[in-house]
């Protein structure tokens, strides 16, 4: 018999659904408690599906809400549903997918997809065949409802639909979907394209077998009247450009002409989808060849797309000039993620192309959604990197009109254009910069806040050139105006100025030393001015300043300005406050720069870091033992604390010894080094290396326990963990001397394997923006092992001498390279035959080194 509800129970459920729509918080709490109680009764879910599918007399929001509550129950408890309940729900969904209400159809589609995602595609064999059959219905609602459900299933289960587990239903579904590209309803056409689009990136075989038909059908829909159809056509062409460009090349001229039109579509969603085409095309080898003749049309379209729309300006509160006193909303503050400390070596290569920060599209942080302005700017940026100076003849005539335009929205877009092309067109822009930079600096004082903020960002893109000129020419005026903007009355401008100043600090480094007093006065004044969000960015600017000027910050006058506000914030924050992340990062940089100047502040900072590590480890242990009672800890607190301890050890050197002596940090470090999270181990090994250099007396008793852990972490799969473990071994070598002998075989084979890895790409080091070989630190450590234990390492010389020479060729001379080089010399003395085969590769390296180090003996 068909299930029927008890009338009293049904009225109770309906009342609950009505109450759940109340804005009253107390009522909502009562509803949640009642829902928990009712979920104890399995047939409660029957009532929910009954309201959704059968109670046509009820209003649509109530019916839909019933379905959404059922969807949440399916997500949380579906495996415990009795089979009759699950069967009733599934049957009701299929019987009512053609409901007259589009809201109810969509809700049923979501419910079907949720059930399918619980592993039910295999257990519900009639689902896909029935939905595909319903597509043939002459009733529009049934066809649309079935297609809506199929689209959601294709989105959620694309891989499964093309698998043997389901006997590859896609072989039937793709040809079926293609038939509906010519349907009279635009909604059905749109569903059909969207379904097929889900399988492009995975190159599903069923689609590849029908690829020519698919492309032919797409071309037929190119001029469709419906914007949703046009959007899906554009999306399909963008993905095909990435995975099946071979099929598009014969039609490329027509496709480009089509995308030029669609990038100007009156529907912004269509224009945005089309604009993605230029980003994807820029990554293809054929870009220059196929696009060069279209630049004259494309560039003005992209430039026009970079203007703020009216809705953008409303969302950004573009008419508000002073808002610094308005407290930040917590949802405006993005979550921060700490990057674990990575050990680096000084390298001789210049900053490579494309090593700027990834977030260089523009500074619309408040508009978190990807929009046409951002996409146009990003497209112009990548095309500038493809065409370089060839882009400028199409741009310069436009730029002049934009940059000096009386309308602020147009002028603002011109400044954004100038920033977007900075990386790719730098060489060609150099002749114009002596005139443009002063104009941009003037724009920092514009009456419109959005103009001031974009001027900050664009100037940061040219910071490298500014710093290359005599300081009084551009650096000093730019620095002066940026510092004024750091104290701007508008929060967006404050944020943009702080970020731009951090970039300037990275480029200028010690050029800023003469102005340190003025800089610190401004940054410290901002502490009392900034709301929550910008305070976090201010920490970054201060930390970057410390990294950039280093020990020059260690002056009593500067310390007295900088440390009191930092320590005040430090004392205000609780241990569980995530604002500690940026503050700890900042203090780590400051401690490293101030060195002994940080001594008066080090003890409470050190103790709190140890406490943070200890607390996190204790929470992790409780969670492991009783996961039902305790939450998993946020290990970022421990990672950032370990990194600050590293900064203290590096900055204070031997002065940290007393602090280590009075704490249990070595015991905690032993636990951290074995943590399951790679970032924790990465920071642990960095700290171990720094403590080895600063106070080996406390590390030495632990070596027998630590070395096996270090050896097991010489795994290039986790490159930064491996890097830091390798560096720590090298530092331990130099302290242990000949006593390292028992541990050599524990690590040597892994190090030789790492240094010999074929086709290892160059690594972009996060904190330097420079390229270095991943095998450079292993090469240093092998050399150091050979320096202290030549008899043990020399027999393997032939296995690593060639990559050893290559790895260290471009590393600047320093203490680490010196000890590694001496180690190689000693190993050659023990095993001269080990370098015979590598002689040709090494000859230029040796010759260069002998010229620089004539005091060394020649073996």
VOGU-3710 file (C-alpha; in Angstrom, 3 decimals, decimal comma):
1> xxxxxxxxxx> 0,000/0,000/0,000  1,088/3,596/-0,726  2,262/5,379/2,441  -0,216/7,875/3,871  0,442/10,428/6,633  -1,368/10,698/9,923  -3,375/13,943/9,696  -2,339/15,180/13,160  1,312/14,424/12,439  1,070/16,203/9,078
11> xxxxxxxxxx> -0,344/19,350/10,692  2,459/19,246/13,276  5,092/19,068/10,499  3,403/21,896/8,562  3,369/24,100/11,664  7,043/23,363/12,192  7,799/24,382/8,588  5,867/27,649/9,072  7,712/28,380/12,336  11,080/27,706/10,732
21> xxxxxxxxxx> 10,472/30,668/8,409  10,149/33,020/11,401  12,928/35,610/11,848  12,660/35,269/15,645  15,838/33,702/17,109  14,031/32,024/20,020  11,534/30,437/17,612  14,392/29,195/15,442  15,995/27,512/18,451  12,719/25,756/19,299
31> xxxxxxxxxx> 12,428/24,615/15,654  15,965/23,165/15,696  15,254/21,235/18,909  11,981/19,925/17,488  13,716/18,845/14,257  16,247/16,853/16,294  13,398/15,106/18,143  11,442/14,312/14,973  14,527/12,921/13,259  14,388/10,069/15,772
41> xxxxxxxxxx> 11,282/8,824/13,888  12,211/7,253/10,515  8,883/8,109/8,865  9,400/11,831/9,584  11,226/11,834/6,237  8,070/10,402/4,603  6,156/13,422/5,865  8,780/15,770/4,424  8,671/14,205/0,928  4,863/14,109/1,128
51> xxxxxxxxxx> 4,710/17,865/1,762  7,167/18,512/-1,071  5,493/16,381/-3,728  1,827/15,895/-2,792  0,607/18,966/-0,885  -0,027/21,156/-3,903  -2,366/23,315/-1,813  0,547/24,556/0,332  2,618/27,589/-0,721  5,779/26,899/-2,719
61> xxxxxxxxxx> 8,316/28,211/-0,135  6,916/25,833/2,521  6,985/22,844/0,138  10,515/23,701/-1,004  11,711/24,145/2,585  10,358/20,684/3,400  12,461/19,282/0,544  15,591/21,137/1,679  15,228/19,822/5,267  14,864/16,336/3,778
71> xxxxxxxxxx> 17,967/16,957/1,661  19,945/17,798/4,830  18,649/14,619/6,508  19,684/12,564/3,460  23,149/14,127/3,642  23,542/13,343/7,346  21,612/10,086/7,903  20,678/8,431/4,591  22,496/5,176/5,380  20,219/4,667/8,410
81> xxxxxxxxxx> 16,941/5,278/6,493  14,801/2,085/6,518  14,528/0,673/2,941  10,756/1,408/2,656  11,398/5,084/3,534  14,282/5,395/1,039  12,218/3,685/-1,672  9,214/5,947/-1,043  11,380/9,081/-1,291  13,037/7,918/-4,519
91> xxxxxxxxxx> 9,745/6,983/-6,143  8,117/10,276/-5,171  11,057/12,207/-6,648  10,795/10,467/-10,019  6,993/10,716/-10,106  6,999/14,457/-9,418  10,080/15,748/-11,269  7,642/17,480/-13,654  5,863/19,540/-10,979  4,197/22,683/-12,324
101> xxxxxxxxxx> 6,386/24,861/-10,067  9,955/25,515/-11,245  11,031/25,959/-7,579  9,677/22,534/-6,636  11,250/20,934/-9,731  14,623/22,423/-8,768  14,231/21,247/-5,139  13,392/17,696/-6,260  16,434/17,819/-8,589  18,675/18,778/-5,653
111> xxxxxxxxxx> 17,185/15,971/-3,560  17,743/13,380/-6,336  21,376/14,523/-6,714  21,983/14,342/-2,966  20,645/10,779/-2,826  22,771/9,870/-5,867  25,886/11,344/-4,216  25,462/9,005/-1,211  26,647/6,123/-3,382  23,130/5,518/-4,665
121> xxxxxxxxxx> 23,843/5,820/-8,400  24,888/2,167/-8,258  21,957/1,247/-5,948  19,337/3,152/-7,949  19,744/1,578/-11,396  16,430/2,890/-12,732  17,308/6,558/-12,030  19,342/7,467/-15,142  17,228/5,479/-17,638  14,014/6,991/-16,248
131> xxxxxxxxxx> 15,371/10,538/-16,301  16,603/10,083/-19,870  13,181/8,689/-20,901  11,436/11,663/-19,263  13,416/13,963/-21,577  11,185/12,687/-24,389  8,027/13,839/-22,627  5,868/16,281/-24,551  5,125/18,002/-21,251  7,629/20,876/-20,903
141> xxxxxxxxxx> 7,722/20,725/-17,096  8,615/17,039/-17,103  11,367/17,485/-19,696  12,824/20,544/-17,923  12,635/18,931/-14,474  14,405/15,791/-15,707  17,082/17,867/-17,441  17,603/19,981/-14,319  18,188/16,822/-12,258  20,501/15,339/-14,914
151> xxxxxxxxxx> 22,542/18,542/-15,038  23,109/18,382/-11,271  24,059/14,688/-11,489  26,509/15,458/-14,329  28,083/18,212/-12,193  28,442/16,013/-9,106  29,269/12,613/-10,636  30,969/13,258/-13,986  33,731/10,651/-13,456  31,335/7,955/-12,260
161> xxxxxxxxxx> 29,094/8,400/-15,328  32,071/7,529/-17,537  33,132/4,496/-15,504  32,736/0,741/-15,783  31,085/0,752/-12,340  27,885/2,025/-14,023  28,515/0,358/-17,387  29,360/3,768/-18,927  25,895/5,357/-19,218  27,577/8,370/-20,814
171> xxxxxxxxxx> 27,744/6,443/-24,084  23,951/6,797/-24,259  23,617/10,145/-22,483  25,952/12,275/-24,648  24,204/11,518/-27,993  20,880/12,031/-26,195  21,935/15,452/-24,860  23,184/16,538/-28,293  19,694/15,960/-29,744  18,327/18,685/-27,461
181> xxxxxxxxxx> 20,695/21,421/-28,676  17,995/22,269/-31,231  15,034/22,157/-28,819  12,496/24,974/-29,131  12,872/25,913/-25,439  15,967/28,011/-24,555  15,950/26,553/-21,021  16,179/23,014/-22,428  18,914/24,044/-24,901  20,856/25,594/-22,046
191> xxxxxxxxxx> 20,495/22,452/-19,878  21,685/20,276/-22,768  24,880/22,293/-23,367  25,576/22,572/-19,623  25,298/18,762/-19,259  27,766/18,090/-22,082  30,121/20,809/-20,836  30,694/18,829/-17,631  32,667/16,217/-19,597  34,974/18,417/-21,674
201> xxxxxxxxxx> 37,830/18,874/-19,210  37,963/15,148/-18,377  38,011/14,289/-22,111  35,271/11,714/-21,579  35,535/9,146/-24,355  31,819/9,333/-25,186  32,211/13,056/-25,836  35,461/12,664/-27,776  33,664/10,168/-30,040  31,041/12,843/-30,787
211> xxxxxxxxxx> 33,327/15,889/-30,700  32,718/17,060/-34,275  28,931/16,871/-33,869  29,234/18,769/-30,578  31,284/21,579/-32,147  28,961/21,764/-35,144  25,942/22,110/-32,827  27,742/24,789/-30,784  28,409/26,848/-33,896  24,708/26,583/-34,808
221> xxxxxxxxxx> 23,810/28,102/-31,413  26,366/30,921/-31,597  23,747/33,579/-32,321  21,089/32,206/-29,958  18,736/34,844/-28,534  18,955/33,449/-25,012  21,839/34,797/-22,861  22,108/31,574/-20,818  22,570/29,573/-24,017  25,201/32,035/-25,294
231> xxxxxxxxxx> 27,001/31,840/-21,948  27,154/28,033/-22,092  28,342/28,143/-25,723  31,184/30,492/-24,699  32,061/28,275/-21,737  32,224/25,217/-24,015  34,521/26,960/-26,508  36,855/28,133/-23,719  37,205/24,573/-22,384  37,603/23,092/-25,864
241> xxxxxxxxxx> 40,387/25,581/-26,483  42,220/24,002/-23,570  41,615/20,305/-24,304  40,812/19,983/-28,038  42,396/22,983/-29,713  43,164/20,744/-32,708  39,438/20,685/-33,543  39,098/24,466/-33,203  42,152/25,581/-35,225  40,423/25,263/-38,641
251> xxxxxxxxxx> 37,681/27,626/-37,386  39,866/29,888/-35,230  39,345/33,111/-37,186  35,546/32,772/-36,940  35,720/31,791/-33,241  37,855/34,843/-32,441  35,424/37,119/-34,293  32,551/35,542/-32,364  34,327/35,967/-29,005  35,081/39,608/-29,826
261> xxxxxxxxxx> 31,324/40,152/-30,170  30,418/38,162/-27,072  33,023/39,951/-24,902  30,895/43,044/-25,590  27,599/41,219/-24,939  24,964/43,341/-23,218  24,571/40,522/-20,666  27,600/40,796/-18,366  27,560/37,058/-17,521  27,958/36,230/-21,218
271> xxxxxxxxxx> 30,670/38,889/-21,619  32,567/37,485/-18,618  32,414/33,920/-19,957  33,654/35,127/-23,365  36,444/37,160/-21,768  37,823/33,929/-20,246  38,596/32,892/-23,838  41,452/35,428/-24,080  42,970/34,211/-20,800  42,927/30,609/-22,048
281> xxxxxxxxxx> 44,138/31,485/-25,559  47,144/33,323/-24,083  48,359/30,010/-22,619  48,287/28,263/-26,008  51,422/28,123/-28,221  49,400/29,355/-31,216  48,236/32,526/-29,421  50,588/34,966/-31,100  50,051/33,512/-34,533  46,237/33,512/-34,482
291> xxxxxxxxxx> 45,610/36,656/-32,428  48,121/39,189/-33,784  45,827/40,379/-36,585  42,914/40,841/-34,150  44,686/42,969/-31,507  43,419/46,184/-33,056  39,838/45,063/-32,263  40,523/43,183/-29,015  42,567/45,714/-27,026  39,893/48,481/-26,955
301> xxxxxxxxxx> 37,285/45,877/-25,941  39,394/44,670/-22,989  40,232/48,235/-21,970  36,542/49,151/-22,052  35,744/46,119/-19,899  38,125/47,401/-17,207  35,857/50,287/-16,242  33,874/49,986/-13,037  30,213/49,252/-13,715  27,549/51,142/-11,778
311> xxxxxxxxxx> 26,850/48,077/-9,647  30,601/47,738/-8,883  30,713/51,310/-7,607  27,639/50,753/-5,423  29,091/47,555/-3,939  32,452/49,219/-3,342  30,791/52,274/-1,775  32,622/54,337/-4,391  30,882/57,507/-3,252  32,196/57,143/0,328
321> xxxxxxxxxx> 35,463/59,037/0,779  36,070/58,799/4,538  35,150/55,612/6,353  38,163/54,994/8,601  36,025/55,293/11,746  33,535/52,646/10,574  34,319/49,305/12,271  34,993/46,390/9,937  32,432/43,663/9,485  34,029/40,328/10,376
331> xxxxxxxxxx> 32,835/38,739/7,106  34,937/41,310/5,197  38,104/39,790/6,629  39,389/36,879/4,564  40,821/33,890/6,420  44,615/33,980/6,542  46,824/30,988/5,900  50,365/30,917/7,184  53,152/29,693/4,897  55,601/27,562/6,834
341> xxxxxxxxxx> 59,186/28,683/7,057  61,342/27,465/4,141  65,128/27,557/4,304  66,713/29,241/1,263  70,143/29,849/-0,200  71,378/33,146/-1,687  71,232/32,840/-5,463  72,736/34,839/-8,263  69,815/34,706/-10,715  67,712/37,797/-11,303
351> xxxxxxxxxx> 64,014/37,817/-10,525  62,432/35,665/-13,232  59,572/36,706/-15,457  56,203/35,942/-13,974  57,366/35,780/-10,371  55,077/38,550/-9,181  52,379/37,675/-6,709  49,491/35,765/-8,188  46,959/38,325/-6,968  48,014/40,982/-9,438
361> xxxxxxxxxx> 44,806/41,359/-11,413  43,792/44,514/-9,531  42,898/45,501/-6,003  39,150/44,832/-5,827  39,338/42,741/-2,647  35,945/44,002/-1,543  34,487/42,545/-4,757  35,448/38,976/-4,063  33,448/37,705/-7,053  35,242/37,315/-10,353
371> xxxxxxxxxx> 33,797/39,965/-12,669  34,289/41,430/-16,152  36,647/44,143/-14,889  38,951/41,642/-13,200  38,828/39,200/-16,097  39,570/41,950/-18,651  42,524/43,170/-16,567  43,866/39,619/-16,160  43,471/38,983/-19,914  45,372/42,177/-20,760
381> xxxxxxxxxx> 48,082/41,168/-18,268  48,651/37,714/-19,802  48,466/39,041/-23,364  51,080/41,666/-22,463  53,323/38,784/-21,418  52,733/37,085/-24,796  53,059/40,085/-27,139  55,368/42,273/-25,017  56,137/45,590/-26,772  54,041/44,621/-29,810
391> xxxxxxxxxx> 50,981/45,424/-27,733  51,926/49,066/-27,155  51,052/50,566/-30,580  47,472/49,441/-29,928  47,470/50,641/-26,321  49,401/53,914/-26,114  46,940/55,983/-28,165  44,148/54,786/-25,857  46,161/55,271/-22,655  46,788/58,963/-23,139
401> xxxxxxxxxx> 43,068/59,649/-23,465  42,246/57,501/-20,456  44,876/58,723/-17,996  43,954/62,381/-18,416  40,195/61,906/-18,826  37,951/64,290/-16,833  35,625/61,430/-15,733  37,160/59,673/-12,744  35,788/56,234/-13,740  37,571/56,433/-17,110
411> xxxxxxxxxx> 40,794/57,773/-15,567  40,717/54,995/-12,962  40,426/52,349/-15,690  43,426/53,885/-17,498  45,534/53,575/-14,345  44,435/49,931/-14,052  45,457/49,340/-17,700  48,872/50,806/-16,973  49,281/48,432/-14,021  48,027/45,403/-15,941
421> xxxxxxxxxx> 50,678/45,760/-18,682  53,543/46,539/-16,282  55,087/43,083/-16,228  54,771/42,170/-19,903  55,469/45,563/-21,482  58,035/46,916/-19,016  60,831/47,331/-21,557  58,632/49,197/-23,985  57,179/51,392/-21,223  60,572/52,556/-19,893
431> xxxxxxxxxx> 60,814/55,627/-22,211  57,421/56,845/-20,961  57,910/56,175/-17,241  59,786/59,419/-16,386  56,581/61,242/-17,364  54,038/58,649/-16,207  55,382/57,941/-12,712  55,065/61,590/-11,553  51,523/61,637/-12,986  50,645/58,458/-11,059
441> xxxxxxxxxx> 52,167/59,908/-7,887  49,890/62,941/-8,413  46,922/60,565/-8,725  47,680/59,395/-5,171  46,129/62,718/-4,092  43,023/62,442/-6,307  39,762/63,403/-4,649  38,225/59,971/-5,472  39,281/57,166/-3,158  39,006/54,498/-5,887
451> xxxxxxxxxx> 41,469/56,470/-8,039  43,877/56,812/-5,115  43,715/53,088/-4,341  44,309/51,903/-7,939  47,201/54,386/-8,253  48,813/52,674/-5,234  48,529/49,278/-6,899  49,800/50,418/-10,311  52,780/52,235/-8,788  53,687/49,039/-6,917
461> xxxxxxxxxx> 53,866/47,264/-10,294  56,574/49,715/-11,396  58,441/49,709/-8,063  61,389/47,793/-9,545  61,986/50,533/-12,126  61,481/53,315/-9,552  64,163/51,821/-7,317  66,587/51,524/-10,262  66,575/55,329/-10,690  68,423/57,878/-8,497
471> xxxxxxxxxx> 66,520/57,955/-5,151  65,616/61,655/-5,227  64,096/61,336/-8,694  61,147/58,983/-8,009  61,745/56,809/-4,926  61,622/59,626/-2,382  58,475/61,337/-3,769  56,729/57,958/-4,183  57,625/56,851/-0,672  56,478/60,191/0,770
481> xxxxxxxxxx> 53,086/60,064/-0,975  52,507/56,374/-0,222  53,151/57,046/3,472  50,532/59,811/3,337  48,083/57,362/1,773  48,834/54,827/4,513  47,199/57,416/6,789  44,351/58,120/4,314  40,837/58,572/5,663  39,530/55,804/3,388
491> xxxxxxxxxx> 40,040/52,165/4,399  40,425/50,873/0,833  43,156/53,411/0,191  44,893/52,512/3,466  44,876/48,854/2,427  46,148/49,532/-1,109  48,858/51,889/0,186  50,057/49,399/2,807  50,281/46,613/0,219  52,034/48,873/-2,281
501> xxxxxxxxxx> 54,488/50,059/0,354  55,325/46,443/1,257  56,168/45,827/-2,423  58,306/48,974/-2,472  60,105/47,766/0,671  60,949/44,442/-1,018  62,383/46,234/-4,040  64,177/49,073/-2,253  65,647/47,091/0,682  68,474/49,112/2,265
511> xxxxxxxxxx> 67,692/52,142/0,045  65,051/52,877/2,683  67,528/53,065/5,580  67,934/56,892/5,429  64,161/57,282/5,794  63,568/54,681/8,538  62,599/57,175/11,223  59,938/58,790/9,014  58,647/55,384/7,841  58,347/54,035/11,391
521> xxxxxxxxxx> 56,568/57,181/12,583  53,929/56,642/9,904  53,494/52,899/10,418  53,263/53,269/14,200  50,747/56,140/13,879  48,618/53,830/11,713  48,283/51,434/14,677  45,985/53,899/16,403  44,069/54,650/13,213  43,369/51,306/11,569
531> xxxxxxxxxx> 40,327/49,081/11,898  40,694/45,305/12,223  41,233/44,280/8,569  43,905/46,851/7,739  45,702/46,220/11,009  46,511/42,733/9,718  47,953/44,239/6,512  49,949/46,732/8,594  51,671/43,815/10,362  52,761/42,557/6,953
541> xxxxxxxxxx> 54,170/45,964/5,972  56,185/46,111/9,216  57,446/42,523/8,838  58,458/43,205/5,232  60,289/46,358/6,320  62,241/44,319/8,870  63,096/41,678/6,236  64,193/44,385/3,800  66,432/46,550/6,002  67,637/43,788/8,350
551> xxxxxxxxxx> 70,084/44,798/11,080  69,760/48,499/10,156  66,577/48,401/12,236  68,625/47,596/15,339  68,939/51,178/16,593  67,598/52,274/20,014  65,567/55,080/18,406  63,825/52,700/15,982  63,288/49,981/18,589  61,656/52,512/20,919
561> xxxxxxxxxx> 59,237/53,574/18,172  58,342/50,112/16,901  58,232/47,655/19,770  55,755/49,222/22,260  52,731/49,115/19,900  53,631/45,599/18,724  53,964/44,311/22,281  50,714/46,069/23,256  48,867/44,185/20,489  50,663/40,996/21,520
571> xxxxxxxxxx> 49,385/41,373/25,086  45,828/42,171/23,954  45,405/39,035/21,830  44,251/35,757/23,354  46,003/32,477/22,520  43,067/31,292/20,384  42,776/34,556/18,395  43,741/34,029/14,734  45,066/37,600/14,579  48,107/36,074/16,273
581> xxxxxxxxxx> 49,118/34,588/12,895  50,077/37,850/11,156  51,417/39,338/14,391  53,639/36,306/15,027  54,885/36,441/11,426  55,630/40,121/11,856  57,454/39,584/15,155  59,467/36,753/13,615  60,812/39,150/10,962  61,388/41,902/13,542
591> xxxxxxxxxx> 63,236/39,552/15,918  65,495/38,342/13,086  66,269/41,938/12,069  66,756/43,403/15,566  69,022/40,573/16,743  70,277/41,542/20,215  67,960/44,575/20,127  65,040/42,198/20,653  66,474/40,873/23,930  64,350/43,056/26,266
601> xxxxxxxxxx> 61,183/41,627/24,685  62,215/38,055/24,040  61,300/36,170/27,229  57,487/36,651/27,245  57,369/36,177/23,466  59,428/32,983/23,681  57,361/31,562/26,548  54,078/32,236/24,777  55,297/30,494/21,623  56,282/27,432/23,653
611> xxxxxxxxxx> 52,853/27,504/25,342  51,092/27,684/21,946  53,026/24,642/20,718  52,338/22,736/23,939  48,612/23,585/23,912  48,185/22,538/20,281  49,996/19,231/20,825  47,838/18,520/23,898  44,638/19,302/21,953  45,796/17,062/19,099
621> xxxxxxxxxx> 46,400/14,201/21,528  42,960/14,618/23,151  41,308/14,689/19,728  43,164/11,539/18,633  42,110/9,683/21,780  38,516/11,009/21,989  37,425/12,410/18,590  33,779/12,388/19,656  34,485/14,683/22,635  37,137/17,101/21,323
631> xxxxxxxxxx> 37,600/19,175/18,179  40,720/18,871/16,041  43,108/21,746/16,867  44,073/24,448/14,393  47,713/23,534/13,888  48,466/26,884/12,263  48,924/28,259/15,802  51,705/25,745/16,389  53,273/26,311/12,950  53,426/30,093/13,358
641> xxxxxxxxxx> 54,785/29,734/16,897  57,539/27,386/15,664  58,449/29,896/12,966  58,662/32,748/15,463  60,906/30,592/17,668  63,072/30,115/14,567  63,166/33,872/14,094  64,195/34,339/17,726  66,946/31,698/17,458  68,238/33,250/14,237
651> xxxxxxxxxx> 68,068/36,804/15,541  69,286/36,277/19,102  71,908/33,637/18,303  73,654/32,451/21,466  71,406/34,668/23,613  68,539/32,211/23,081  70,425/29,507/25,011  69,111/30,561/28,445  65,522/30,560/27,173  65,907/27,061/25,726
661> xxxxxxxxxx> 67,510/25,850/28,944  64,490/26,969/30,988  61,886/25,351/28,700  60,821/21,952/27,384  61,117/22,997/23,739  63,359/20,072/22,763  60,735/17,565/23,989  58,007/19,450/22,121  60,178/19,649/19,013  60,614/15,863/19,066
671> xxxxxxxxxx> 56,793/15,525/18,900  56,383/18,198/16,224  58,980/16,560/13,978  56,753/13,453/13,852  53,483/15,271/13,226  51,270/13,984/10,406  50,925/17,478/8,918  53,807/18,304/6,519  53,739/22,038/7,369  54,335/21,261/11,064
681> xxxxxxxxxx> 57,334/19,085/10,215  58,623/21,738/7,801  58,641/24,419/10,510  60,040/21,956/13,076  63,083/21,200/10,937  63,702/24,900/10,319  63,655/25,488/14,077  65,941/22,503/14,664  68,478/23,938/12,224  68,330/27,382/13,835
691> xxxxxxxxxx> 68,686/25,952/17,367  71,626/23,840/16,153  73,393/27,020/15,047  72,415/29,036/18,132  72,726/26,598/21,054  73,896/23,147/20,006  74,506/22,261/23,640  70,753/21,587/23,976  70,389/19,814/20,632  73,286/17,397/20,979
701> xxxxxxxxxx> 71,711/15,123/23,655  68,756/14,560/21,291  70,714/13,713/18,131  70,291/9,933/18,442  66,483/10,393/18,552  66,328/13,185/15,952  68,492/11,756/13,160  66,239/8,784/12,228  63,294/11,210/11,963  65,301/13,538/9,738
711> xxxxxxxxxx> 66,319/10,595/7,566  62,721/9,451/7,012  61,747/12,981/5,941  64,228/13,099/3,055  61,288/12,565/0,731  61,094/14,895/-2,303  57,334/14,338/-2,488  57,105/16,992/0,250  59,726/19,308/-1,200  59,741/21,980/1,542
721> xxxxxxxxxx> 59,798/19,404/4,365  62,644/17,572/2,617  64,451/20,877/2,015  64,346/21,904/5,683  65,252/18,436/6,989  68,238/18,373/4,636  69,391/21,823/5,784  69,056/20,821/9,458  71,224/17,723/8,828  73,874/19,964/7,267
731> xxxxxxxxxx> 73,899/22,287/10,289  74,099/19,317/12,676  77,071/17,986/10,639  79,059/21,145/11,211  78,481/20,971/14,969  79,005/17,212/15,384  82,214/16,931/13,373  83,580/13,385/13,292  80,900/12,293/15,780  78,498/12,406/12,824
741> xxxxxxxxxx> 79,992/9,140/11,561  77,276/6,759/12,999  74,539/8,706/11,205  76,051/9,167/7,726  74,570/6,005/6,188  71,183/6,892/7,687  70,872/9,877/5,334  73,502/9,684/2,572  71,700/7,368/0,124  68,540/9,487/0,214
751> xxxxxxxxxx> 70,521/12,691/-0,347  72,361/11,192/-3,323  69,034/10,011/-4,756  67,530/13,509/-4,397  70,467/15,257/-6,036  70,282/12,830/-8,977  66,548/13,165/-9,618  66,022/13,666/-13,373  64,103/16,597/-14,863  63,744/18,410/-11,554
761> xxxxxxxxxx> 62,192/21,798/-12,311  63,663/24,908/-10,815  61,828/25,923/-7,667  60,459/29,405/-7,122  61,265/30,154/-3,512  58,308/31,862/-1,877  60,186/34,290/0,283  62,754/35,473/-2,259  60,924/35,375/-5,584  64,079/33,876/-7,081
771> xxxxxxxxxx> 64,848/30,625/-8,809  67,088/28,043/-7,238  67,759/24,397/-7,948  65,921/22,039/-5,542  69,132/20,041/-5,247  71,235/22,977/-3,997  70,589/22,347/-0,290  71,134/18,565/-0,624  74,407/19,391/-2,436  75,482/21,651/0,449
781> xxxxxxxxxx> 74,622/18,940/2,984  76,438/16,181/1,071  79,501/18,443/0,932  79,262/19,080/4,675  78,886/15,365/5,424  82,035/14,807/3,373  83,790/17,604/5,241  83,267/15,970/8,654  83,286/12,294/7,548  85,232/12,111/4,240
791> xxxxxxxxxx> 86,086/8,396/4,582  82,384/7,453/4,783  81,097/9,718/1,967  83,994/9,676/-0,550  83,272/6,158/-1,920  80,017/7,522/-3,399  81,685/10,571/-4,991  81,225/9,333/-8,539  77,460/9,005/-7,985  76,898/12,674/-7,135
801> xxxxxxxxxx> 79,834/14,826/-8,330  78,233/15,840/-11,645  74,850/17,077/-10,258  76,704/18,480/-7,223  78,689/20,858/-9,435  75,629/21,863/-11,453  73,517/22,526/-8,355  75,950/24,926/-6,705  77,147/26,760/-9,793  74,835/29,759/-9,270
811> xxxxxxxxxx> 74,734/29,887/-5,482  76,526/32,933/-4,108  79,557/32,349/-1,903  78,683/32,066/1,769  79,618/30,050/4,822  77,449/27,068/3,839  78,891/26,843/0,323  82,394/27,287/1,701  82,084/24,285/4,048  80,491/22,166/1,304
821> xxxxxxxxxx> 83,295/23,039/-1,104  85,960/22,142/1,467  84,137/18,825/1,972  84,329/18,012/-1,744  88,045/18,812/-1,740  88,596/16,429/1,186  86,584/13,669/-0,508  88,585/14,066/-3,729  91,711/13,613/-1,597  90,299/10,301/-0,332
831> xxxxxxxxxx> 88,875/9,140/-3,683  90,436/11,038/-6,639  89,061/8,444/-9,085  85,545/9,534/-8,180  85,780/12,737/-10,220  87,451/11,423/-13,361  84,183/10,862/-15,277  82,683/14,106/-14,066  85,738/16,176/-14,956  84,327/17,847/-18,076
841> xxxxxxxxxx> 81,177/18,984/-16,291  83,073/20,243/-13,286  86,000/21,965/-14,998  84,405/25,381/-15,453  83,062/25,281/-11,895  86,471/24,386/-10,432  88,249/27,000/-12,515  85,875/29,720/-11,358  86,220/28,637/-7,752  90,017/28,479/-7,806
851> xxxxxxxxx> 90,078/32,033/-9,144  87,933/33,179/-6,219  89,647/31,090/-3,542  93,370/31,036/-4,273  94,191/30,092/-0,672  92,754/26,611/-1,229  94,999/23,691/-2,211  94,544/22,089/-5,619  94,146/18,332/-5,452
//
